[in-house]
């Protein structure tokens, strides 16, 4: 197949969605498929004029016979030229509908996605839950939605620190990730010994500044490190030194960071925000409703205070992590989905 993955720039961005895209491109090329990456300029996901112009130019420049695969983060920029996109047989790669992104104009995004999603010949979602939302909320025919979950690399088991208990949270500093909820939850636990490392790029500068200010306001700034984005050995080290993984997300299309935590045997403190609660088994986590810092605080207290409970949860996490899908077979699953639309 000849494929063009169209994605907002930069393709090198560190996030679960971009990691999925990069690993899929690598895997598809390894299977012998011709894959080019087209990066879109402008603002995304709620596009400005520059983004819409970039989307049109990208589509018009594609050679005949090359199938566009458009990352859902960039898909709203194509709303004005939806018929052109459909005529090219474009596939939508949906990590989660952007209308669920906290802090953006949800209705404007929903209008664009309701136009685009049902019109495309096939959508590939990265979780069962996202696929179900596409059908229920965006009127997509079930037969035109497939699921290719992310893979997870095998990893060494985390050794942790034990005292103080080290908590790691991995997610871009944007409102949807709920880092403010996690900080408020931990702000109620100053009688316990813990530290927190937040790994994530400050994509929303105002929100990132607000998080640092919130840590100061809660009196926990000395316990909290904002580690920016990490990859490779630095990210491995952040996981290895942790005793607990925590993410107070409002919505996850899958929950790749949580899967990485399971692969390292880390107990998890999460929310029911999207598919993440499907990824992490109940005996490996404590769980709270999205946005409920009181509930999350009570749950975290138990895990921080009780090393025996942490050990039990860690064993369950490690066992679950060994059965997660691996990247090696994900590209072939992706090809299978593409063939249903372009066999």
PyMOL commands that set and color helices and strands:
alter all, ss='L'
color gray80, all
select helices_A, chain A and resi 16-30+49-61+72-87+98-100+106-116+128-138+142-144+175-177+179-187+205-217+221-223+232-240+256-263+276-279+282-284+293-305+307-321+327-342
alter helices_A, ss='H'
color red, helices_A
select strands_A, chain A and resi 2-8+34-40+67-71+91-94+122-125+145-147+165-170+194-199+224-226+244-247+267-271+285-288
alter strands_A, ss='S'
color yellow, strands_A
deselect
rebuild
show_as cartoon
